[in-house]
Amino acid sequence: MARVIDVAAYILNKQGSMTAMKLQKLVYYSQAWSLVWDERPLFQARIEAWANGPVARVLYYEHQGKFRVSRKSIEGSARALSPQERETVDAVLAYYGEKPSQWLSDLTHAEGPWLGARAGLQAGERGNREITKASMAEYYGGL
């Protein structure tokens, strides 16, 4: 199984430099769709429902303080992904990859997994509740 930073490295290899926010959202959707299509997680790292959307904290520590992230910013290995994992991420990138950061952020803010994990928190309020793999599989599997 790949690590979240390996998935991020793969995405950056395919897409090039992007905002940290966009990278976090593409990693999130890669995990969500792997749970649906492959019936298993792409990585084990926890994804949290931060005020600005889903964030994998482990990945955040890799790009903390940077607005834009490039391949050299991430210590992961794109080669760590299996062919099936690459296929899943490629399908996610085909749909979400050209979307702007804000569009992706707005989308995650309108979907059940993030909303459920943020229940009871005010807009903009800090929070670190987990967006569970079960909630992602259930929500995206029902689309």
C-alpha positions as CSV (number, residue, x, y, z in Angstrom):
1,M,0.0,0.0,0.0
2,A,1.2,3.5,-0.9
3,R,1.7,6.3,1.6
4,V,-0.2,9.6,1.2
5,I,3.1,11.3,0.3
6,D,3.6,8.7,-2.4
7,V,0.2,9.5,-3.9
8,A,1.0,13.2,-3.7
9,A,4.3,12.6,-5.5
10,Y,2.5,10.7,-8.2
11,I,-0.1,13.5,-8.6
12,L,2.7,16.1,-8.8
13,N,4.6,14.0,-11.4
14,K,1.5,13.8,-13.6
15,Q,0.1,17.4,-13.1
16,G,3.1,19.5,-12.2
17,S,3.2,22.2,-9.6
18,M,-0.1,23.2,-8.0
19,T,-1.4,24.9,-4.9
20,A,-1.2,23.0,-1.6
21,M,-5.0,23.2,-1.3
22,K,-5.5,21.6,-4.7
23,L,-3.0,18.8,-3.9
24,Q,-4.9,18.0,-0.7
25,K,-8.2,17.8,-2.5
26,L,-6.8,15.5,-5.3
27,V,-5.3,13.2,-2.6
28,Y,-8.7,13.2,-0.8
29,Y,-10.6,12.3,-4.0
30,S,-8.0,9.6,-4.9
31,Q,-8.6,8.0,-1.5
32,A,-12.4,8.3,-1.8
33,W,-12.6,6.7,-5.2
34,S,-10.1,4.0,-4.3
35,L,-12.5,3.0,-1.5
36,V,-15.3,2.8,-4.0
37,W,-13.7,1.4,-7.1
38,D,-10.9,-0.8,-5.6
39,E,-12.8,-1.5,-2.3
40,R,-9.7,-0.7,-0.3
41,P,-7.9,2.4,0.9
42,L,-5.2,3.9,-1.3
43,F,-3.2,4.9,1.9
44,Q,-3.7,4.6,5.6
45,A,-3.1,8.3,6.6
46,R,-6.0,10.0,8.4
47,I,-7.9,12.7,6.6
48,E,-9.2,15.5,8.8
49,A,-12.1,17.9,8.2
50,W,-10.3,21.2,8.5
51,A,-12.1,24.6,8.0
52,N,-10.7,24.8,4.5
53,G,-11.6,21.3,3.6
54,P,-10.2,17.8,3.8
55,V,-6.5,17.6,4.9
56,A,-4.2,14.7,5.3
57,R,-2.1,16.1,8.2
58,V,1.0,13.9,7.2
59,L,1.0,15.6,3.8
60,Y,0.4,19.0,5.3
61,Y,3.6,18.7,7.2
62,E,5.4,18.1,3.9
63,H,4.2,21.4,2.4
64,Q,3.5,23.5,5.5
65,G,4.1,27.2,4.8
66,K,4.0,26.8,1.0
67,F,1.2,28.1,-1.2
68,R,2.4,26.2,-4.3
69,V,3.9,22.7,-4.1
70,S,6.2,21.1,-6.6
71,R,7.5,17.6,-6.9
72,K,10.7,18.5,-5.2
73,S,8.7,19.6,-2.2
74,I,7.4,16.1,-1.4
75,E,9.6,13.3,-0.1
76,G,7.3,10.5,-1.5
77,S,8.0,8.0,-4.2
78,A,5.5,7.9,-7.2
79,R,7.0,4.5,-8.0
80,A,5.5,3.1,-4.7
81,L,2.0,3.0,-6.3
82,S,0.9,-0.3,-7.8
83,P,-0.5,-0.3,-11.4
84,Q,-4.1,-0.5,-10.0
85,E,-3.4,2.4,-7.7
86,R,-2.0,4.5,-10.5
87,E,-5.0,3.6,-12.6
88,T,-7.3,4.9,-9.9
89,V,-5.4,8.1,-9.4
90,D,-5.2,8.6,-13.2
91,A,-9.0,8.4,-13.4
92,V,-9.4,10.9,-10.5
93,L,-7.0,13.3,-12.3
94,A,-8.9,12.9,-15.6
95,Y,-12.0,14.2,-13.9
96,Y,-10.8,16.5,-11.1
97,G,-7.2,17.4,-12.3
98,E,-7.9,20.4,-14.3
99,K,-10.5,21.9,-11.9
100,P,-9.3,25.0,-10.0
101,S,-8.4,24.8,-6.3
102,Q,-11.5,26.8,-5.2
103,W,-13.9,24.7,-7.3
104,L,-12.5,21.5,-5.6
105,S,-12.7,23.2,-2.2
106,D,-16.3,24.3,-2.7
107,L,-17.2,20.7,-3.9
108,T,-15.7,19.1,-0.8
109,H,-17.6,21.6,1.4
110,A,-20.9,20.5,-0.2
111,E,-20.4,16.8,0.3
112,G,-21.5,14.5,3.1
113,P,-18.1,13.2,4.5
114,W,-16.7,16.7,5.2
115,L,-20.0,18.1,6.3
116,G,-20.6,15.2,8.7
117,A,-17.2,15.5,10.2
118,R,-17.7,19.2,10.7
119,A,-21.1,18.9,12.4
120,G,-21.4,21.3,15.3
121,L,-18.5,23.4,14.2
122,Q,-18.9,27.0,13.0
123,A,-17.7,28.0,9.5
124,G,-14.0,28.8,9.8
125,E,-13.7,27.2,13.2
126,R,-10.6,25.0,13.7
127,G,-11.3,21.3,13.9
128,N,-9.4,18.0,13.3
129,R,-12.2,15.4,13.3
130,E,-11.5,12.5,11.0
131,I,-13.3,12.1,7.7
132,T,-13.6,8.3,8.1
133,K,-12.9,5.9,5.3
134,A,-16.4,4.4,6.0
135,S,-18.1,7.8,5.4
136,M,-16.2,8.3,2.2
137,A,-17.0,4.8,0.9
138,E,-20.7,5.1,1.7
139,Y,-21.1,8.6,0.3
140,Y,-19.1,8.3,-2.9
141,G,-20.3,4.7,-3.4
142,G,-23.9,6.1,-3.5
143,L,-23.3,8.6,-6.2
